[in-house]
Amino acid sequence: MNASRVVKRVKVTVGDSSTASMVGAHLLGEIAERTGLASGYSAAVRWSGERAPGQDRGRLLAQVAVMLAAGGQSVADLAALRDQPDLFGSVASGPTVWRAVHELDAVALDGLRSARAEARQV
């Protein structure tokens, strides 16, 4: 299973020729980590099937939230995060996101709402 962080740790350097176009979205992912939203999502969406998925579903949903907050409008827009693995690590493919969304039930949705409410309090 992939790491449970929404984003990777970033070190800012001066004089490097590299640029990161989604660094603002990275900050959103860091906020999701520090407020407990990402870990709350992971706890809300537990895997109970025969074969564990390759992506932590809570982390995946937090990355979707980051993508939407950064201006994305569809699952395909996750490519902007996926194209910068130094910032976001491994980002799920579109089909994996669709499977994760279709696996959600009323209990998981309630858990996601609770996690979001707790993160807002932080």
N, C-alpha and C positions, 0 to 999 in steps of 0.2 A: 504494500500500500504506500502511496506517496505521502510525503511529510504533511503534517496537518496545518502548516502555516499558509496563510493566504498569499503572502509576499516573502521575498528573501530580504535579509538584512542588507542595507546599502551603506557604502562608504563613499563619501563625497571627496573627490580629489580636484586639485587645481592643475590646469595645464594639460590635462588629458584631452585627446581629440575625440573621445567617445561622447555621444550624447544619448540621452534617454528621453524619448518624446512623451512617455506616459508616466513621468516621475510624479506628477500630481495625483494620478490614480494610485500610484504606489503608496502615497500618504494615506489615501482612503483605506487601503488594505491594512496598513499599519494601525490605523484607528480601529478597524474591525478586530485586529489582534488584541490591542491593548484594552479595549472595552469589554472583551470577552464574547463578542458577537460570534466570531469564528468558532471558538470552542463550544459555545452554546448551540450553534447550528449543528456541529458534529455530534453533540450529545442528543440532540433532538431527532437526528436522522440516523438511527442505529441500523446496521446491517444485520439481518436475521436469516438470510438465504443460505443456500447450500455452498455457494461459491462467492467469496468476498470480492467486491469490486476493486479495480485498480486505483480508483480515485476516492478519497475521503469525501463522502457526499456533502457533509457540512462545509468543508473547505471549498468544494466546487460551487455550492450555492452562494457562499460569501464572495467568491470571485465573480459570479454572475452579478451580484449586487454592486461590486466595484465597477464592473464594466458598464452597468446601467447608469450609475452615478457619474461616470466619466463621459456620458453622452452616447453610449451604445444603444442600439434599438432592437437588435436581434441576436440570436445565438451566434450567428456568423461573426458578429463584432468582437467575440472573444479572441479572434485571431490577433487583434491589436495587443492583447496581453500575452498570448502564446508566442508572438514574434519577439518578445523581450524576456527570455528565460532568466537573464541575469537579475531582472527586477521581480518577476512573478513566479519563477520556478516553473514547474510543470503545470500547464493549464489544460483542462480536459477538452476533448474534441466535441464538436456539435452533437453527434449521436450520443455520446456519453451524457451530455447535459440533458438531452431530451429524455433518455432513459431515467435519469435521476429525478426529473420533474414528474414523469409518469408514475414513478414508484411512490410518490408522496401520498399519504392518506390523511384522514382527519386528525389522527393522533399526532403525526409528524407535523402537520400544519399548526396545531396548537402549540407544540414544542417550539417551532420556529417563531411564532408570535411571542411566546414567553421569553425566548432568548433575546429577541429584538427589544422587548420592553425593558429587560434587565440591562442591556447595553445602553439604552437611552438614559437610564438612571445614572449610569457611570459617567 
